[in-house]
Amino acid sequence: MLAAALRSPTSLASSSTMRTSGSSSVQAAFAQQLRRKINIPLATQRSDLYTLGTFPRDTRRRLAAAAMPALETEDDEEQKEEEDFHLDSTTSNPWHISTGSTPPSNLTLGYACDNLTLGRSERIFTNRSCHKGTFTSRGLDHVSKLALNNCRDLTRIIQWNNDNGVHLFRVSSKLFPWSGQYELEALPDFAQICLELAAAGELARSYGQRLTNHPPHFIKLASVDEEVRLRSIADLEIQGRVFDLMGFPPSHWNKINIHVGGVYGSKPRTVERFAQTFRSLSESVRHRLAVENDDRPNSYSVTDLLPLHRATGIPITFDFHHHQFCPGGQTQQEAFETAISTWPAGVRPVVHWSEMPECPERQRTHPHRHSAFVYGPIHLYGREADVDVMIESKAKEVALLLYRDEIAPRLALGKKVLL
């Protein structure tokens, strides 16, 4: 494990020697060990992932090559998982990772919601929450303090992003715990919260850092249940309010990304119902809302979303990983180019990049879920300078830095990447 390697320099050297042998037997043993490690409890491995993110770039590669930790949970959205990686041009690739393409150097990459490095080193978080019972017993005073700390820590993450050359970040949609149960103005710390959000917005603008948002899956503007639609509207209005308080004008530059949320027996009728609900939203939300293609065969492809775009003007966020499960009769390039053509002039489209879990067994049983790292190459069909790429991975900013600073340069040299 990484923690053991940090304590013992000799283990670092011996493990690195073992991993660079390049033999097929070593690769097979490595894959088998990863599958076994999937069953290790999260608590015994989580700190290794955080520790990795606190080290400078030139040592992250050595540290990761010395260990084979893996994190795995059933909560794909909230928990983190890591598979060890090893960069070696002499070995073959047991996961058949694409190699040989030249990743461009002008990609704008971002990551989502959590900063593992700051979480580990400074206890910086923007998704503090509590159980319903705690909220019921301790009331608004408690959730107000949680929200204040979430908003205050957002500024620290924005600063870290700038210091590390990251210009795109997805703000957590959970800044306000149990936000559907009260008006924001009722929070005792609301005045200070407004100041913190205004400061975060000003800092992001001064750095040219783009902030976006992706509310959770229960947002269903096209639901046949009116109560679900009303709850969805209320949540989206809070997300729009956050950007308003940060001082951003309503624009898809600060997109709020959602999915249609269901077929309900008829895609055309569902799209029509979505459009009707969309028109009832405030300008703050309407001018920021974007819709994403889905990852289930019978759900919404880019092709299926085009009628919604034509009816409302909503731009389509293209997700590369989702497309392979729901192509809608288009090639990846066709769907990508269709989606980015729906964005308004003057606003760079955002696309999502994620990959299957590293473990072969998880690839078979849960192919829709996200990997710990991204391995690329991230290829945007010559539109790299025109599109922003949100990386969706378990290792968050660690994955971004490793791809940008370690993996992509090796791919650019035509070298293979073994993970």
Secondary structure, DSSP 8 states (H G I E B T S, - for coil): -HHHHHH-HHHHHHHHHHHTS--HHHHHHHHHHHHHHTTS-GGGTHHHHHHHHTS-HHHHHHHHHT-------S-TTT-------B--TTS--TT----SS---TT-EEEEES--HHHHHHH---S-----HHHHHHHHHHHHHHHHHHHHHHHHHHHHHHHHTT--EEEE-TTSSTTGGGS-GGGSTTHHHHHHHHHHHHHHHHHHT-EEEE---TT--TT-S-HHHHHHHHHHHHHHHHHHHHTT--SSGGG-EEE-----TT-HHHHHHHHHHHHTTS-HHHHTTEEEE--SSTTS--HHHHHHHHHHH---EEEEHHHHTT--TT--HHHHHHHHHTTS-TTS--EEEE----SSHHHHHH-TTS--SS-------TT-GGG-EEEE--TTHHHHHHHIIIIIHHHHHTT---B-
